[in-house]
Amino acid sequence: MDYFKQRREYRKLKQNEIDISIGQNNLYRELLDYANDEGKLDCWFPLKNSALTDLTGLSIPGLAKARNSLIQLNLIEYKQGKKNTDKPQYRIVRLYNNKFSKSNTTGLSGVSQPVDIPVSQQVEHKDLTSTIQVLDKDLTKSSGSSNIKHSESSAVQYWLNQIDSAAAPFITQSIQYWVNDFGGQDEIVIQAINDMLAHDARSYSYLDKILKSWEESGLDTPEKVRNYLAGKYRKKAQRQAKGRVEQLPDHIANPMTEAEASEKARQELINLGVTINE
């Protein structure tokens, strides 16, 4: 299974066919990313409930509800675990058409190739022990989202500097995923953050909408984005200027001619009872 094709197909599905909550989305993304990291995109893999609640921020009941929804939407398959013996098992359902799995260059078909993706927290596969979970919690408390240092020119670091230095891990991971979707071009995501700030917004959901719109419009280079933003802001300035003209007082926006002014003064004198010699 191709990780990026699966992600793009999932995004299209969300936009056009299904309604999915934030909790359901977070759970699916964590399962997909974990399967990719472990090289098990086409296989069943075990994952403890406690690990998923830590990664997604869901409660145990919330996790169960979100999982059932994903099963009903045919996004994942699930095998219930046994207490103290077997962990729950998951499998990602491939969303994109089988024809995309064929490669003309390598001759391989249906081979899962994990994609290396920077993440804010690394989770070991073996047992996902409580010790690791405690360490993850401690890192979150001490650094807000992660103790991983990002390049000063990275979009993740820009978000931490400009928006929220204690951003939740799923936000920093999602920002990095967007960078990957745009071919590793941090500048595009940074421009989107600036566009968000220009609209007096400071939420990841707003940023996500901007980036989805740009992706759908084919704005896949910094130059295309700059040209798009320049045109958008120019049109906005023109609308604002037009609005100011329309709101001018009538005597300024539509000044009277000399004859009209003279007649108005004459009528005012007559109304006051002044006799006017014609």
Helices and strands as residue ranges (DSSP letters): H 3-16, H 22-37, E 45-46, H 49-56, H 60-72, E 76-79, E 89-92, G 98-101, H 130-143, H 155-162, H 169-181, H 186-198, H 204-216, H 222-246, H 250-253, H 258-271
